[in-house]
């Protein structure tokens, strides 16, 4: 009993501290119209799902569902909360409490995952970075997908690692279903299960018969796409072809053509200023490729630099396009401003963020050099790095809004701490040799 409590103690500490900071931020900050833009659309869809059983962001829906640009996972999450509350105020408060709890559980999962790679004391560092990260704290305060998606993403990585470690069919099923829920919330993760399956095949080769590996992968992949596939099938049968999602994808591609996602002044909103935006947006994808190459030829420094360096730099800058750089939406004042300690903590985290990004991507060199027999460690590192690298490449094609990099924070900090740990070992080795 004592050993169980001893092992559980770090998790309790992390969960309590992380929840306290997140809920403290919610209660000690003043929001300037928190339910707005995307958040308001999610709110409306969730309410209509809960009480009218229609997927529609209009309150004048006449009992009919329609295609929406927003993914369905988060509205269903909100609908469940609507069903157990009896007022908008109770709904809003309970949603934020649950999101703060999900943020705290994400910290605990980060600690557990990092333990597969480095000693517990170093794992505490990764978890602590997630705990005090201003971006990780503020994401719980808005009716947006970040908190739920981040939790599901980290849980999916953890369960996939566990499935590889335990080598049981039901763990692969559970890992796949978690990926399925994450994709249901944000389709940007849709390619990840395929990459994870390729990794699992690589790790299991030689240890199992091909038919056994293929059976595991079939279970994993089928469950990974079960929920989104079921939803898409229902939509296509009931509502016809979905043009809303394809239009949103086209917008992301076209906005990404503008360096810094800016035409002249409004960062993130080129369509507000460029008189030719609609003409460009109506081009087919092949014509957009030709248009892009023409821009690169005419001004290679600006456009080629944007595609190769500007996009990943902006994506990982974590500077929100609107708001104060940390919050998605503008605030009247925040807990970071009211508390000198938290204000300094925020400044420190923003200062070291570029270093953490560099350490995270540099981890591949340390891992390549490191020889380890720890299968869970191999899986954890590879899963985190593959998803980070793939998502970065994806947003080098799309508009690299920093908001979409936030859920990768736990994976980034795991890899960053791994790099720091390996660097510390190299330093110790050099000191001993000296």
C-alpha positions in Angstrom: 0.0 0.0 0.0 2.8 2.4 1.0 4.6 1.7 -2.3 1.5 2.4 -4.3 1.0 5.7 -2.5 4.7 6.5 -3.0 4.5 5.9 -6.7 1.3 7.8 -7.0 2.5 10.9 -5.1 4.2 12.7 -8.0 1.0 12.3 -10.1 -1.2 13.8 -7.3 1.2 16.7 -6.9 1.3 17.4 -10.6 -2.4 17.2 -11.1 -3.2 19.4 -8.1 -0.6 22.1 -9.1 -1.6 22.1 -12.7 -5.3 22.3 -12.0 -4.8 25.1 -9.5 -2.9 27.2 -12.0 -5.4 26.6 -14.7 -8.5 27.2 -12.6 -6.7 30.1 -10.9 -6.2 31.7 -14.3 -9.9 31.3 -15.2 -11.1 32.9 -12.0 -8.5 35.7 -11.7 -8.6 36.9 -15.3 -11.3 39.1 -16.9 -12.4 38.0 -20.4 -13.4 40.4 -23.1 -16.4 38.5 -24.7 -15.0 35.0 -24.2 -17.6 33.2 -26.3 -16.9 34.7 -29.7 -15.9 33.7 -33.3 -15.0 30.0 -33.4 -16.0 29.6 -29.7 -19.5 31.0 -30.4 -19.9 28.6 -33.3 -18.9 25.6 -31.2 -21.3 26.8 -28.5 -24.2 27.0 -30.9 -23.5 23.7 -32.5 -23.2 22.0 -29.1 -26.4 23.5 -27.8 -28.3 22.5 -31.0 -26.9 19.0 -30.7 -27.9 18.7 -27.0 -31.5 20.1 -27.2 -32.6 19.9 -30.9 -30.4 16.9 -32.1 -29.2 18.7 -35.1 -25.6 19.5 -36.2 -26.0 23.2 -37.2 -24.5 26.5 -36.0 -27.6 28.5 -36.7 -30.3 28.7 -34.0 -32.8 29.1 -36.9 -32.1 25.6 -38.2 -35.7 24.4 -38.7 -34.7 21.0 -37.3 -32.2 20.3 -40.1 -28.5 19.5 -39.8 -26.0 20.9 -42.3 -22.3 20.7 -43.2 -20.1 22.9 -40.9 -16.5 24.0 -41.3 -15.9 23.1 -37.6 -15.0 19.5 -36.8 -17.7 17.6 -34.8 -15.8 16.3 -31.9 -15.7 19.4 -29.7 -19.4 20.2 -30.3 -20.4 16.7 -29.1 -18.2 17.3 -26.0 -20.0 20.5 -25.3 -23.4 18.9 -26.0 -22.7 16.3 -23.3 -22.0 19.1 -20.8 -25.2 21.0 -21.9 -27.2 17.8 -21.1 -26.0 17.7 -17.5 -26.4 21.5 -16.8 -29.5 23.5 -16.7 -28.3 27.0 -17.5 -25.7 28.7 -19.8 -23.8 29.9 -16.7 -23.5 26.4 -15.2 -22.6 25.0 -18.6 -19.8 27.6 -19.1 -18.4 27.0 -15.6 -18.5 23.2 -15.8 -16.9 23.2 -19.3 -13.9 25.3 -18.0 -13.6 23.1 -14.9 -13.5 19.9 -17.1 -10.9 21.6 -19.4 -8.7 22.6 -16.5 -8.9 19.0 -15.2 -8.0 17.7 -18.7 -5.0 20.0 -18.7 -3.9 18.7 -15.3 -4.3 15.0 -16.5 -2.3 15.9 -19.6 0.6 17.0 -17.3 0.4 13.6 -15.5 0.5 11.7 -18.8 3.4 13.8 -19.9 5.3 12.8 -16.8 4.5 9.1 -17.4 5.6 9.2 -21.0 8.8 11.0 -20.2 9.7 8.4 -17.6 10.1 5.9 -20.5 13.0 8.1 -21.8 14.7 9.6 -18.8 14.9 9.2 -15.0 11.9 10.4 -12.9 13.6 13.6 -11.7 14.0 14.7 -15.4 10.5 13.6 -16.2 9.4 16.0 -13.5 11.0 18.8 -15.4 9.0 18.0 -18.6 5.8 17.8 -16.6 6.7 21.1 -14.7 7.2 22.9 -18.0 3.8 21.8 -19.2 2.4 22.8 -15.8 3.7 26.4 -15.9 3.6 27.0 -19.6 1.4 30.1 -20.2 0.0 28.7 -23.4 -0.9 25.4 -21.7 -2.5 27.3 -18.9 -4.6 29.7 -21.0 -5.9 27.1 -23.4 -8.2 25.8 -20.7 -9.9 29.2 -20.4 -11.7 29.2 -23.8 -14.4 27.2 -25.5 -12.0 25.9 -28.1 -10.7 22.5 -29.1 -7.1 22.9 -27.6 -7.6 21.4 -24.1 -9.6 18.4 -25.3 -7.5 17.7 -28.3 -4.2 18.0 -26.4 -5.4 15.5 -23.8 -6.6 13.0 -26.4 -3.4 13.4 -28.4 -1.1 12.7 -25.5 -3.4 9.9 -24.2 -3.2 8.3 -27.7 0.6 8.5 -27.7 0.6 7.0 -24.2 -1.8 4.1 -25.1 0.1 3.4 -28.3 3.3 3.1 -26.4 1.5 0.9 -23.8 0.1 -1.3 -26.6 3.5 -1.8 -28.0 4.9 -2.6 -24.6 2.1 -4.9 -23.5 1.7 -6.5 -26.9 -2.1 -7.1 -26.4 -4.8 -6.7 -29.0 -7.1 -4.8 -26.7 -4.5 -2.1 -26.0 -4.1 -1.5 -29.7 -7.9 -1.2 -30.0 -8.0 1.3 -27.1 -5.1 3.3 -28.6 -6.8 3.4 -32.0 -10.1 4.5 -30.5 -8.3 7.3 -28.7 -6.7 8.4 -31.9 -10.2 8.2 -33.5 -11.6 10.6 -30.9 -8.7 13.0 -31.4 -9.2 13.0 -35.1 -12.9 13.6 -34.5 -12.0 16.7 -32.6 -9.3 17.9 -35.0 -8.8 16.2 -38.4 -5.2 17.5 -38.6 -4.1 14.3 -36.8 -5.7 12.1 -39.5 -2.3 10.9 -41.0 -0.8 10.2 -37.6 -2.2 6.7 -37.2 -0.8 5.6 -40.5 2.7 6.9 -39.5 2.3 5.2 -36.1 1.3 1.9 -37.8 4.4 2.1 -40.0 6.5 2.6 -36.9 4.9 -0.3 -35.1 5.5 -2.5 -38.1 9.2 -1.5 -38.0 9.6 -2.1 -34.3 7.8 -5.5 -34.4 9.5 -6.9 -37.5 11.5 -10.0 -36.6 9.8 -10.4 -33.3 6.4 -11.6 -34.6 5.0 -13.4 -37.6 3.9 -11.1 -40.4 0.3 -12.3 -40.0 0.3 -11.3 -36.3 1.7 -7.9 -37.0 -0.8 -7.3 -39.8 -3.6 -8.3 -37.4 -2.5 -5.9 -34.8 -2.2 -3.1 -37.3 -5.6 -3.9 -38.8 -7.2 -3.5 -35.3 -5.2 -0.3 -34.6 -6.0 1.3 -38.0 -9.6 0.2 -38.1 -10.3 1.6 -34.7 -8.3 4.8 -35.4 -10.6 5.8 -38.2 -13.8 4.2 -37.0 -15.5 7.4 -35.5 -14.5 9.9 -38.2 -15.4 7.4 -41.0 -18.7 6.7 -39.4 -19.4 10.4 -39.1 -18.4 11.1 -42.7 -20.6 8.2 -43.9 -23.6 9.6 -42.1 -23.0 13.1 -43.4 -22.6 12.0 -47.0 -25.7 9.8 -46.9 -27.8 12.3 -45.0 -26.5 15.7 -46.2 -24.7 14.9 -49.5 -21.1 15.9 -50.4 -19.3 18.1 -47.8 -18.1 21.4 -49.4 -17.6 23.2 -46.0 -14.5 21.1 -45.0 -12.9 21.4 -48.5 -13.6 25.2 -48.6 -11.8 25.5 -45.2 -8.8 23.5 -46.5 -8.7 25.8 -49.5 -8.7 28.9 -47.3 -5.8 27.5 -45.2 -3.8 26.8 -48.4 -4.5 30.2 -49.9 -3.8 32.1 -46.7 -0.5 30.3 -46.4 0.6 31.8 -49.8 1.0 35.2 -48.1 4.3 35.7 -46.2 3.5 36.1 -42.5 -0.1 35.5 -43.5 -0.3 39.2 -44.2 -1.1 41.2 -47.3 -0.3 44.7 -45.9 -1.2 45.3 -42.3 -3.7 42.7 -40.9 -1.7 39.7 -39.8 -3.7 36.5 -40.3 -6.3 38.1 -42.4 -5.0 38.7 -46.0 -8.5 38.3 -47.4 -9.5 41.6 -45.7 -7.1 43.6 -47.7 -6.1 41.9 -50.9 -8.6 42.8 -53.7 -7.4 39.8 -55.7 -7.9 37.3 -52.8 -11.2 35.8 -54.2 -9.6 35.4 -57.6 -6.7 33.5 -56.2 -8.9 31.4 -54.0 -11.0 30.3 -57.0 -7.9 28.8 -58.7 -7.5 25.0 -58.7 -4.7 23.4 -56.7 -2.5 22.9 -59.8 -2.9 26.6 -60.7 -2.1 27.5 -57.1 1.2 25.6 -57.4 2.0 27.5 -60.6 1.1 30.8 -58.9 3.4 29.9 -56.0 6.3 29.1 -58.3 5.8 32.4 -60.1 6.0 34.3 -56.8 9.2 32.5 -55.9 10.8 33.3 -59.2 9.8 37.0 -59.0 10.9 37.4 -55.4 12.9 34.3 -54.2 14.2 35.9 -51.0 10.7 36.7 -49.7 8.7 33.8 -50.9 11.2 30.9 -50.9 12.3 32.2 -47.5 8.7 32.1 -46.3 8.1 28.6 -47.4 11.4 27.1 -46.1 12.0 29.1 -43.0 9.2 31.6 -42.3 6.4 29.0 -42.0 8.0 26.7 -39.5 9.3 29.6 -37.5 5.9 31.2 -37.3 4.2 27.9 -36.6 6.5 27.2 -33.6 6.6 30.8 -32.4 3.4 30.2 -30.4 2.5 33.9 -30.8 -1.2 34.0 -31.3 -2.4 36.0 -34.3 -5.0 37.8 -32.3 -5.0 38.4 -28.6 -1.8 39.2 -26.6 0.4 36.4 -28.0 -0.6 33.9 -25.3 -4.4 34.1 -25.3 -6.4 33.2 -28.4 -8.8 36.1 -27.9 -8.2 39.6 -26.4 -8.4 39.9 -22.7 -9.2 42.9 -20.4 -6.6 41.7 -17.9 -5.1 38.4 -17.0 -3.7 36.6 -13.9 -0.2 37.0 -15.4 -0.7 40.8 -15.1 -2.2 40.7 -11.6 0.5 38.5 -10.1 4.1 39.6 -10.3 5.4 36.0 -9.8 3.2 34.6 -12.6 4.1 37.6 -14.8 7.8 36.8 -14.4 7.1 33.1 -15.0 5.3 33.9 -18.2 8.2 36.1 -19.4 10.7 33.4 -18.6 8.7 30.7 -20.4 8.4 32.9 -23.5 12.1 33.6 -23.4 13.2 30.0 -23.3 10.6 28.8 -25.7 12.9 29.1 -28.8 15.5 27.1 -27.0 13.0 24.4 -26.1 12.0 24.2 -29.8 15.6 23.8 -30.9 16.2 21.2 -28.2 13.1 19.3 -29.2 14.1 19.0 -32.9 17.7 18.3 -32.0 16.7 15.3 -30.0 16.7 13.2 -33.1 20.5 13.4 -33.2 20.9 12.3 -29.5 18.4 9.5 -30.0 20.1 8.3 -33.2 23.4 8.2 -31.3 21.9 6.6 -28.2 21.7 2.8 -28.0 18.8 1.7 -25.9 17.1 -1.6 -25.2 14.1 0.1 -23.7 11.2 -0.7 -26.2 8.8 1.8 -24.5 11.5 4.5 -24.7 12.0 3.9 -28.4 8.3 4.0 -29.1 7.7 7.1 -27.0 10.4 9.0 -28.7 9.5 7.9 -32.2 5.8 8.6 -31.8 6.4 12.1 -30.4 9.0 13.0 -33.0 7.0 11.6 -36.0 3.9 13.5 -35.0 5.8 16.8 -34.5 7.7 16.5 -37.7 4.7 15.4 -39.8 2.5 18.3 -38.4 5.3 20.8 -39.0 5.6 19.7 -42.7 1.8 19.8 -43.1 1.6 23.4 -41.9 4.4 24.3 -44.2 1.9 23.7 -46.9 -1.1 25.4 -45.1 -1.3 28.7 -43.2 1.0 28.1 -40.2 -1.2 29.6 -37.5 0.7 29.1 -34.2 -2.5 28.1 -32.4 -2.3 24.7 -34.1 1.1 24.0 -32.7 0.0 24.3 -29.1 -1.3 20.7 -28.6 2.1 19.5 -29.6 3.6 21.2 -26.5 3.7 18.1 -24.3 5.5 16.1 -27.1 7.9 19.0 -27.7 8.8 19.2 -24.0 9.3 15.5 -23.7 11.9 15.7 -26.6 13.4 18.9 -25.2 14.0 17.3 -21.8 15.4 14.2 -23.4 18.0 16.4 -25.2 18.8 18.2 -22.0 19.3 14.8 -20.2 21.6 13.5 -23.0 23.6 16.8 -23.0 24.0 16.6 -19.2 25.4 13.0 -19.6 27.9 14.2 -22.2 29.0 17.0 -19.9 29.5 14.6 -17.0 31.4 12.2 -19.3 33.7 15.0 -20.4 34.3 16.1 -16.8 35.2 12.5 -15.8 37.6 12.2 -18.7 39.2 15.5 -17.9 
